[in-house]
């Protein structure tokens, strides 16, 4: 069964995914002689860099999610459907989705990435990922539920486990999450839980490499570690996670930690889909693309952003899985598609690295911009400014800004609400009582 | 097993429910010689009068929910637990909860009300209630999912059903919900869904009585009906719902409407709990209380707010189930508890009726204050002002205010996000495909 979308006289570009890359392709095709069809599992774009603030009670979903239909409300050549891509039938130029088949002339795979557990089912079922808004909301519920549970137990051991927050992975997400948890611990929770000795709450950040923020400068790594330690986070580098059963986390050093909440930010992998030749999938589960973002061996199928690996001398593993790479690839691809349709040669992609940054907490961020590196209060303001400006939609900027100003002056986090309880895998068998 | 909360030297007041009534009791007992224990299923207070705005994409939960621990963060004699009351063992002065038993000296039942389906299992499983934040979020998802589904069907009949929004019950919630849906239809959806002819979207408001807002003046009823009709809502009074199977709604006039979304706001009933003598439960499932809010036949068990029926000459069915009644009863009860403990006679309750109001849409509200009645733009500003001032917490006021100002100037609703898909009972068997 095919999806009922009237064909126009123009070639049809089908985009899978409304992330940073996908929306750029569609935007830049506005008023061009193509029909643009976008599908996404959600009806909104997620600003993933701020997901950790949703997870730690700083922001609500409406601040970082933007309805896709709203982004494109005045774009006449644009059609959107909430749908999930199931596979590509490349010979027939057909994308199979859960709402039916969609014929394409050009296919853009902008499916992004998902948490990578490196094959461990145990870690997948017991740790908490943070790649989508529902996952961030689950984590928020779990953080608060754990403190409520800590009040209910007589066992000091169990209380320790409820109050031991473990973050795995010392990349930007891990660092930012650990920092945000530390701010909750330092400023918010002691007032909320006078009965608990919140000083006993631990935040452990575990990183396999020898430093945090491995993709940034050594200066940024050192400073972020110092910031985290100042804030009370235990940073454990050169330490890998061997297993976690929902109660005890086993580390490569032999150490074991009791914890009821382990957050997984240790790796991502591309979200590929069946129907594309498996041989073009490189490590990281990304599609190998040429400098035009064409998937190797295909003429009219493209991949951009996290799911694409454009292997060059400067980037032997492909570009980093960050928003600017996806945005730049998306913008060029839109231009290239128009040129290709008009038989004009496509232009090769050149990544402009704007630098990278991470925030640890109030007045504590690290910024690398080429050889310019700085940390601390000014870096923190730069971080906030860049994130505010990158948010999609004026309303989102206003809402985030108001929330940040509020938090700055009140030292408060507004949204510590358990809207939907999260039930851990490990508790499903044990505890039939609904709390 | 009893819940581990250290006993103090003071009598213990246990409050079930952190609604309007419950929080007043606890607040007014601050610095008094009692220990206050509050339990609630949620860790937040819900400002129910604005739930419909969460359901229609105008507000996020953080604007109308306030963490209970935050409300009481400086109150030393206050203890909170997330828990559900299961029953009262009145002879032993024990409240049984899902986290264990809690001993009390005085018990305050402030459990509020829940949707009343008047015994119809069919209506309960197929219509959407709107009494809690998760329910409002489900309704928001369903409104948007229906429009997405309308795009996917070839059948005009089915499309009509997806685009026919039926609200049952013409009280304030029903009127406000129908009005908010009409504003979505008139200002937001045509831009979001250019492929659908949004003029075909119907909003039906069904009321069993002969007028809307039956508890208000006839002037308010007439004007609200006029407002709704101006906005394109079909108002059907003197019409009862006989059944709804998830697809077709049968009305007492014999008329049938195809609809995939029916919102239930036709009645509430008190949330009583076992262990209290059944004979004191009056129609509406409320505990019959004396003028001190003591449940008939009990000396140390009280009920306030929606779950209490204080039958007087002026209020032969008890006070209306509105926030001011719960608040006033809660305030007096706190005072009376202290007096009772100190062997001072308690004071009888007198309800001060501040009037009532409902909003239909932009510049359209109705207000009754005693014999002063007005409708229109000024009423709308009064409605907004009163609701802003009644919200718990300064942050919530700021967030709601910013959202309202935004909506006023942009004619937009910010949060049309399907964060968690809602699955209808009626679709569970039919449609195993996850969309």
Contacts between the chains, C-beta under 8 A, distances in Angstrom:
chain1	res1	chain2	res2	distance
A	3	B	152	7.3
A	4	B	152	7.6
A	4	B	154	6.2
A	42	B	417	7.8
A	42	B	418	6.7
A	43	B	144	6.3
A	43	B	148	6.9
A	43	B	416	7.6
A	43	B	417	6.7
A	43	B	418	5.0
A	44	B	417	4.8
A	44	B	418	7.6
A	60	B	60	4.1
A	60	B	61	6.8
A	60	B	62	4.8
A	61	B	60	6.8
A	61	B	415	7.5
A	61	B	417	6.0
A	61	B	419	5.6
A	62	B	60	4.8
A	62	B	414	5.4
A	62	B	415	4.1
A	62	B	417	6.6
A	65	B	417	5.1
A	65	B	419	7.6
A	67	B	192	7.2
A	67	B	416	5.0
A	67	B	417	6.3
A	69	B	191	7.9
A	69	B	192	4.1
A	69	B	193	7.1
A	69	B	416	7.9
A	70	B	191	7.7
A	70	B	192	6.6
A	70	B	412	8.0
A	70	B	416	7.4
A	73	B	191	4.2
A	73	B	192	6.3
A	73	B	194	7.9
A	74	B	191	7.6
A	76	B	194	7.9
A	79	B	195	7.1
A	81	B	148	7.5
A	81	B	151	6.8
A	81	B	152	7.5
A	82	B	145	8.0
A	82	B	148	4.8
A	82	B	418	7.3
A	82	B	435	6.4
A	83	B	435	6.9
A	84	B	434	7.2
A	84	B	435	7.2
A	98	B	433	5.4
A	98	B	434	6.7
A	98	B	435	5.8
A	99	B	152	5.6
A	99	B	435	6.5
A	100	B	152	7.9
A	133	B	417	7.9
A	133	B	419	5.7
A	134	B	419	6.3
A	134	B	420	5.9
A	137	B	419	7.3
A	144	B	43	6.3
A	145	B	82	8.0
A	148	B	43	6.9
A	148	B	81	7.5
A	148	B	82	4.8
A	151	B	81	6.8
A	152	B	3	7.3
A	152	B	4	7.6
A	152	B	81	7.5
A	152	B	99	5.6
A	152	B	100	7.9
A	154	B	4	6.2
A	191	B	69	7.9
A	191	B	70	7.7
A	191	B	73	4.2
A	191	B	74	7.6
A	192	B	67	7.2
A	192	B	69	4.1
A	192	B	70	6.6
A	192	B	73	6.3
A	193	B	69	7.2
A	194	B	73	7.9
A	194	B	76	7.9
A	195	B	79	7.1
A	395	B	406	6.2
A	395	B	410	7.5
A	395	B	412	7.2
A	395	B	414	5.2
A	398	B	402	7.0
A	398	B	406	7.0
A	399	B	402	7.3
A	399	B	414	7.4
A	402	B	398	7.0
A	402	B	399	7.3
A	402	B	402	5.7
A	406	B	395	6.2
A	406	B	398	7.0
A	410	B	395	7.5
A	412	B	395	7.2
A	414	B	62	5.4
A	414	B	395	5.2
A	414	B	399	7.4
A	415	B	61	7.5
A	415	B	62	4.1
A	416	B	43	7.5
A	416	B	67	5.0
A	416	B	69	7.9
A	416	B	70	7.4
A	417	B	42	7.8
A	417	B	43	6.7
A	417	B	44	4.8
A	417	B	61	6.0
A	417	B	62	6.6
A	417	B	65	5.1
A	417	B	67	6.3
A	417	B	133	7.9
A	418	B	42	6.7
A	418	B	43	5.0
A	418	B	44	7.5
A	418	B	82	7.3
A	419	B	61	5.6
A	419	B	65	7.6
A	419	B	133	5.7
A	419	B	134	6.3
A	419	B	137	7.3
A	420	B	134	5.9
A	420	B	420	7.5
A	433	B	98	5.4
A	434	B	84	7.3
A	434	B	98	6.7
A	435	B	82	6.5
A	435	B	83	6.9
A	435	B	84	7.3
A	435	B	98	5.8
A	435	B	99	6.5
